[in-house]
Amino acid sequence: MRLLSGDDSAGYAQVLASRPFEFPQDHGSHPEFRSEWWYFTGNLAAADERRFGFELTFFRFALAPQQ
């Protein structure tokens, strides 16, 4: 439960300012940070013309800073 409690950010990089994105590298993991997440969203249409929206979210939480 320590993972979800408080702000224990010692040893991790901090987001202190915006920076330019660098693709395709920024599509992947950034292990120097404690947490990050990715979203995959979309719309679907069924054969009977019903429409659906979805969102899939992946979260990554580091258990310890990289050595």
Backbone as XML, in Angstrom:
<?xml version="1.0"?>
<chain id="A" units="angstrom">
  <residue number="1" name="MET">
    <atom name="N" x="0.812" y="-1.196" z="0.000"/>
    <atom name="CA" x="0.000" y="0.000" z="0.000"/>
    <atom name="C" x="0.858" y="1.265" z="0.000"/>
  </residue>
  <residue number="2" name="ARG">
    <atom name="N" x="2.138" y="1.137" z="0.276"/>
    <atom name="CA" x="3.012" y="2.311" z="0.266"/>
    <atom name="C" x="2.976" y="3.008" z="-1.090"/>
  </residue>
  <residue number="3" name="LEU">
    <atom name="N" x="2.789" y="2.226" z="-2.143"/>
    <atom name="CA" x="2.743" y="2.768" z="-3.495"/>
    <atom name="C" x="1.685" y="3.859" z="-3.630"/>
  </residue>
  <residue number="4" name="LEU">
    <atom name="N" x="0.549" y="3.666" z="-2.986"/>
    <atom name="CA" x="-0.571" y="4.591" z="-3.138"/>
    <atom name="C" x="-0.657" y="5.635" z="-2.029"/>
  </residue>
  <residue number="5" name="SER">
    <atom name="N" x="0.253" y="5.589" z="-1.078"/>
    <atom name="CA" x="0.155" y="6.519" z="0.049"/>
    <atom name="C" x="1.186" y="7.636" z="-0.051"/>
  </residue>
  <residue number="6" name="GLY">
    <atom name="N" x="0.750" y="8.840" z="0.094"/>
    <atom name="CA" x="1.648" y="9.983" z="0.197"/>
    <atom name="C" x="2.463" y="10.280" z="-1.041"/>
  </residue>
  <residue number="7" name="ASP">
    <atom name="N" x="3.420" y="11.169" z="-0.858"/>
    <atom name="CA" x="4.269" y="11.608" z="-1.960"/>
    <atom name="C" x="5.711" y="11.238" z="-1.653"/>
  </residue>
  <residue number="8" name="ASP">
    <atom name="N" x="6.083" y="10.004" z="-1.924"/>
    <atom name="CA" x="7.453" y="9.543" z="-1.715"/>
    <atom name="C" x="8.160" y="9.573" z="-3.067"/>
  </residue>
  <residue number="9" name="SER">
    <atom name="N" x="8.558" y="10.762" z="-3.499"/>
    <atom name="CA" x="9.122" y="10.908" z="-4.839"/>
    <atom name="C" x="10.647" y="10.951" z="-4.852"/>
  </residue>
  <residue number="10" name="ALA">
    <atom name="N" x="11.290" y="10.712" z="-3.715"/>
    <atom name="CA" x="12.757" y="10.731" z="-3.662"/>
    <atom name="C" x="13.327" y="9.684" z="-4.614"/>
  </residue>
  <residue number="11" name="GLY">
    <atom name="N" x="14.277" y="10.093" z="-5.424"/>
    <atom name="CA" x="14.921" y="9.172" z="-6.354"/>
    <atom name="C" x="14.292" y="9.135" z="-7.733"/>
  </residue>
  <residue number="12" name="TYR">
    <atom name="N" x="13.188" y="9.838" z="-7.921"/>
    <atom name="CA" x="12.500" y="9.867" z="-9.211"/>
    <atom name="C" x="12.652" y="11.242" z="-9.860"/>
  </residue>
  <residue number="13" name="ALA">
    <atom name="N" x="12.649" y="11.272" z="-11.175"/>
    <atom name="CA" x="12.654" y="12.541" z="-11.905"/>
    <atom name="C" x="11.349" y="13.281" z="-11.621"/>
  </residue>
  <residue number="14" name="GLN">
    <atom name="N" x="11.401" y="14.598" z="-11.651"/>
    <atom name="CA" x="10.227" y="15.430" z="-11.405"/>
    <atom name="C" x="9.838" y="16.177" z="-12.679"/>
  </residue>
  <residue number="15" name="VAL">
    <atom name="N" x="8.551" y="16.378" z="-12.858"/>
    <atom name="CA" x="8.059" y="17.189" z="-13.975"/>
    <atom name="C" x="7.955" y="18.622" z="-13.459"/>
  </residue>
  <residue number="16" name="LEU">
    <atom name="N" x="8.910" y="19.444" z="-13.824"/>
    <atom name="CA" x="8.961" y="20.818" z="-13.320"/>
    <atom name="C" x="8.601" y="21.853" z="-14.375"/>
  </residue>
  <residue number="17" name="ALA">
    <atom name="N" x="8.604" y="21.456" z="-15.633"/>
    <atom name="CA" x="8.262" y="22.375" z="-16.728"/>
    <atom name="C" x="7.877" y="21.546" z="-17.946"/>
  </residue>
  <residue number="18" name="SER">
    <atom name="N" x="7.186" y="22.169" z="-18.865"/>
    <atom name="CA" x="6.836" y="21.462" z="-20.096"/>
    <atom name="C" x="8.079" y="21.327" z="-20.970"/>
  </residue>
  <residue number="19" name="ARG">
    <atom name="N" x="8.033" y="20.383" z="-21.875"/>
    <atom name="CA" x="9.137" y="20.163" z="-22.806"/>
    <atom name="C" x="8.555" y="19.665" z="-24.115"/>
  </residue>
  <residue number="20" name="PRO">
    <atom name="N" x="9.287" y="19.779" z="-25.206"/>
    <atom name="CA" x="8.780" y="19.277" z="-26.492"/>
    <atom name="C" x="8.679" y="17.750" z="-26.463"/>
  </residue>
  <residue number="21" name="PHE">
    <atom name="N" x="7.663" y="17.230" z="-27.096"/>
    <atom name="CA" x="7.538" y="15.778" z="-27.231"/>
    <atom name="C" x="8.538" y="15.282" z="-28.254"/>
  </residue>
  <residue number="22" name="GLU">
    <atom name="N" x="9.005" y="14.051" z="-28.056"/>
    <atom name="CA" x="9.914" y="13.408" z="-29.001"/>
    <atom name="C" x="9.328" y="12.044" z="-29.360"/>
  </residue>
  <residue number="23" name="PHE">
    <atom name="N" x="8.724" y="11.969" z="-30.528"/>
    <atom name="CA" x="8.123" y="10.707" z="-30.968"/>
    <atom name="C" x="9.060" y="10.013" z="-31.932"/>
  </residue>
  <residue number="24" name="PRO">
    <atom name="N" x="9.150" y="8.696" z="-31.904"/>
    <atom name="CA" x="8.250" y="7.777" z="-31.201"/>
    <atom name="C" x="8.662" y="7.460" z="-29.762"/>
  </residue>
  <residue number="25" name="GLN">
    <atom name="N" x="9.791" y="7.974" z="-29.270"/>
    <atom name="CA" x="10.259" y="7.627" z="-27.927"/>
    <atom name="C" x="9.223" y="7.930" z="-26.842"/>
  </residue>
  <residue number="26" name="ASP">
    <atom name="N" x="8.513" y="9.022" z="-26.952"/>
    <atom name="CA" x="7.579" y="9.410" z="-25.904"/>
    <atom name="C" x="6.290" y="8.593" z="-25.895"/>
  </residue>
  <residue number="27" name="HIS">
    <atom name="N" x="6.111" y="7.701" z="-26.850"/>
    <atom name="CA" x="4.969" y="6.780" z="-26.791"/>
    <atom name="C" x="5.201" y="5.704" z="-25.737"/>
  </residue>
  <residue number="28" name="GLY">
    <atom name="N" x="6.448" y="5.456" z="-25.378"/>
    <atom name="CA" x="6.785" y="4.361" z="-24.466"/>
    <atom name="C" x="6.948" y="4.806" z="-23.024"/>
  </residue>
  <residue number="29" name="SER">
    <atom name="N" x="7.480" y="3.895" z="-22.233"/>
    <atom name="CA" x="7.682" y="4.107" z="-20.807"/>
    <atom name="C" x="8.817" y="5.093" z="-20.539"/>
  </residue>
  <residue number="30" name="HIS">
    <atom name="N" x="8.695" y="5.810" z="-19.438"/>
    <atom name="CA" x="9.725" y="6.738" z="-18.957"/>
    <atom name="C" x="10.086" y="6.295" z="-17.536"/>
  </residue>
  <residue number="31" name="PRO">
    <atom name="N" x="10.926" y="5.282" z="-17.392"/>
    <atom name="CA" x="11.178" y="4.672" z="-16.079"/>
    <atom name="C" x="11.811" y="5.597" z="-15.048"/>
  </residue>
  <residue number="32" name="GLU">
    <atom name="N" x="12.335" y="6.745" z="-15.465"/>
    <atom name="CA" x="12.916" y="7.670" z="-14.491"/>
    <atom name="C" x="11.842" y="8.374" z="-13.654"/>
  </residue>
  <residue number="33" name="PHE">
    <atom name="N" x="10.575" y="8.307" z="-14.085"/>
    <atom name="CA" x="9.468" y="8.902" z="-13.343"/>
    <atom name="C" x="8.744" y="7.831" z="-12.539"/>
  </residue>
  <residue number="34" name="ARG">
    <atom name="N" x="8.111" y="8.232" z="-11.455"/>
    <atom name="CA" x="7.446" y="7.256" z="-10.585"/>
    <atom name="C" x="6.183" y="6.671" z="-11.214"/>
  </residue>
  <residue number="35" name="SER">
    <atom name="N" x="5.428" y="7.492" z="-11.921"/>
    <atom name="CA" x="4.181" y="6.980" z="-12.497"/>
    <atom name="C" x="3.906" y="7.640" z="-13.841"/>
  </residue>
  <residue number="36" name="GLU">
    <atom name="N" x="3.136" y="6.951" z="-14.624"/>
    <atom name="CA" x="2.644" y="7.502" z="-15.894"/>
    <atom name="C" x="1.492" y="6.638" z="-16.364"/>
  </residue>
  <residue number="37" name="TRP">
    <atom name="N" x="0.778" y="7.130" z="-17.350"/>
    <atom name="CA" x="-0.372" y="6.380" z="-17.854"/>
    <atom name="C" x="-0.559" y="6.648" z="-19.330"/>
  </residue>
  <residue number="38" name="TRP">
    <atom name="N" x="-1.259" y="5.683" z="-19.955"/>
    <atom name="CA" x="-1.553" y="5.761" z="-21.389"/>
    <atom name="C" x="-3.045" y="5.505" z="-21.583"/>
  </residue>
  <residue number="39" name="TYR">
    <atom name="N" x="-3.638" y="6.228" z="-22.531"/>
    <atom name="CA" x="-5.056" y="6.082" z="-22.857"/>
    <atom name="C" x="-5.206" y="5.607" z="-24.292"/>
  </residue>
  <residue number="40" name="PHE">
    <atom name="N" x="-6.139" y="4.700" z="-24.488"/>
    <atom name="CA" x="-6.523" y="4.266" z="-25.825"/>
    <atom name="C" x="-8.028" y="4.436" z="-25.880"/>
  </residue>
  <residue number="41" name="THR">
    <atom name="N" x="-8.514" y="5.342" z="-26.709"/>
    <atom name="CA" x="-9.949" y="5.609" z="-26.791"/>
    <atom name="C" x="-10.426" y="5.428" z="-28.224"/>
  </residue>
  <residue number="42" name="GLY">
    <atom name="N" x="-11.702" y="5.133" z="-28.349"/>
    <atom name="CA" x="-12.232" y="4.961" z="-29.691"/>
    <atom name="C" x="-13.745" y="4.874" z="-29.711"/>
  </residue>
  <residue number="43" name="ASN">
    <atom name="N" x="-14.258" y="4.731" z="-30.906"/>
    <atom name="CA" x="-15.691" y="4.587" z="-31.142"/>
    <atom name="C" x="-15.905" y="3.376" z="-32.022"/>
  </residue>
  <residue number="44" name="LEU">
    <atom name="N" x="-16.984" y="2.651" z="-31.741"/>
    <atom name="CA" x="-17.329" y="1.458" z="-32.508"/>
    <atom name="C" x="-18.764" y="1.573" z="-32.992"/>
  </residue>
  <residue number="45" name="ALA">
    <atom name="N" x="-19.047" y="0.950" z="-34.117"/>
    <atom name="CA" x="-20.414" y="0.888" z="-34.641"/>
    <atom name="C" x="-20.769" y="-0.580" z="-34.843"/>
  </residue>
  <residue number="46" name="ALA">
    <atom name="N" x="-21.888" y="-1.004" z="-34.260"/>
    <atom name="CA" x="-22.360" y="-2.379" z="-34.394"/>
    <atom name="C" x="-23.111" y="-2.546" z="-35.713"/>
  </residue>
  <residue number="47" name="ALA">
    <atom name="N" x="-23.293" y="-3.789" z="-36.119"/>
    <atom name="CA" x="-24.002" y="-4.078" z="-37.367"/>
    <atom name="C" x="-25.432" y="-3.535" z="-37.341"/>
  </residue>
  <residue number="48" name="ASP">
    <atom name="N" x="-26.042" y="-3.467" z="-36.142"/>
    <atom name="CA" x="-27.413" y="-2.946" z="-36.036"/>
    <atom name="C" x="-27.435" y="-1.423" z="-35.845"/>
  </residue>
  <residue number="49" name="GLU">
    <atom name="N" x="-26.329" y="-0.762" z="-36.132"/>
    <atom name="CA" x="-26.174" y="0.693" z="-36.103"/>
    <atom name="C" x="-26.068" y="1.301" z="-34.703"/>
  </residue>
  <residue number="50" name="ARG">
    <atom name="N" x="-25.988" y="0.466" z="-33.651"/>
    <atom name="CA" x="-25.708" y="1.015" z="-32.321"/>
    <atom name="C" x="-24.263" y="1.489" z="-32.310"/>
  </residue>
  <residue number="51" name="ARG">
    <atom name="N" x="-24.011" y="2.546" z="-31.551"/>
    <atom name="CA" x="-22.657" y="3.101" z="-31.469"/>
    <atom name="C" x="-22.161" y="3.008" z="-30.025"/>
  </residue>
  <residue number="52" name="PHE">
    <atom name="N" x="-20.877" y="2.775" z="-29.886"/>
    <atom name="CA" x="-20.263" y="2.612" z="-28.577"/>
    <atom name="C" x="-18.967" y="3.420" z="-28.511"/>
  </residue>
  <residue number="53" name="GLY">
    <atom name="N" x="-18.690" y="3.957" z="-27.355"/>
    <atom name="CA" x="-17.405" y="4.600" z="-27.096"/>
    <atom name="C" x="-16.681" y="3.800" z="-26.028"/>
  </residue>
  <residue number="54" name="PHE">
    <atom name="N" x="-15.360" y="3.802" z="-26.077"/>
    <atom name="CA" x="-14.603" y="3.072" z="-25.062"/>
    <atom name="C" x="-13.331" y="3.827" z="-24.715"/>
  </residue>
  <residue number="55" name="GLU">
    <atom name="N" x="-12.808" y="3.517" z="-23.539"/>
    <atom name="CA" x="-11.514" y="4.044" z="-23.100"/>
    <atom name="C" x="-10.807" y="2.948" z="-22.322"/>
  </residue>
  <residue number="56" name="LEU">
    <atom name="N" x="-9.584" y="2.667" z="-22.715"/>
    <atom name="CA" x="-8.738" y="1.691" z="-22.039"/>
    <atom name="C" x="-7.550" y="2.459" z="-21.479"/>
  </residue>
  <residue number="57" name="THR">
    <atom name="N" x="-7.278" y="2.308" z="-20.196"/>
    <atom name="CA" x="-6.195" y="3.054" z="-19.560"/>
    <atom name="C" x="-5.213" y="2.093" z="-18.915"/>
  </residue>
  <residue number="58" name="PHE">
    <atom name="N" x="-3.937" y="2.308" z="-19.182"/>
    <atom name="CA" x="-2.862" y="1.549" z="-18.544"/>
    <atom name="C" x="-2.110" y="2.494" z="-17.618"/>
  </residue>
  <residue number="59" name="PHE">
    <atom name="N" x="-1.884" y="2.050" z="-16.386"/>
    <atom name="CA" x="-1.113" y="2.817" z="-15.420"/>
    <atom name="C" x="0.186" y="2.080" z="-15.127"/>
  </residue>
  <residue number="60" name="ARG">
    <atom name="N" x="1.269" y="2.832" z="-14.972"/>
    <atom name="CA" x="2.543" y="2.249" z="-14.548"/>
    <atom name="C" x="2.996" y="2.997" z="-13.303"/>
  </residue>
  <residue number="61" name="PHE">
    <atom name="N" x="3.242" y="2.238" z="-12.230"/>
    <atom name="CA" x="3.765" y="2.793" z="-10.985"/>
    <atom name="C" x="5.046" y="2.056" z="-10.632"/>
  </residue>
  <residue number="62" name="ALA">
    <atom name="N" x="6.135" y="2.780" z="-10.472"/>
    <atom name="CA" x="7.404" y="2.161" z="-10.093"/>
    <atom name="C" x="7.354" y="1.753" z="-8.624"/>
  </residue>
  <residue number="63" name="LEU">
    <atom name="N" x="7.930" y="0.610" z="-8.317"/>
    <atom name="CA" x="7.990" y="0.150" z="-6.933"/>
    <atom name="C" x="9.215" y="0.694" z="-6.216"/>
  </residue>
  <residue number="64" name="ALA">
    <atom name="N" x="10.253" y="1.035" z="-6.979"/>
    <atom name="CA" x="11.480" y="1.604" z="-6.409"/>
    <atom name="C" x="12.188" y="2.394" z="-7.501"/>
  </residue>
  <residue number="65" name="PRO">
    <atom name="N" x="12.937" y="3.428" z="-7.136"/>
    <atom name="CA" x="13.696" y="4.177" z="-8.148"/>
    <atom name="C" x="14.710" y="3.279" z="-8.843"/>
  </residue>
  <residue number="66" name="GLN">
    <atom name="N" x="15.024" y="3.596" z="-10.086"/>
    <atom name="CA" x="16.038" y="2.838" z="-10.814"/>
    <atom name="C" x="17.391" y="3.060" z="-10.168"/>
  </residue>
  <residue number="67" name="GLN">
    <atom name="N" x="18.193" y="2.028" z="-10.179"/>
    <atom name="CA" x="19.555" y="2.115" z="-9.612"/>
    <atom name="C" x="20.548" y="2.449" z="-10.683"/>
  </residue>
</chain>
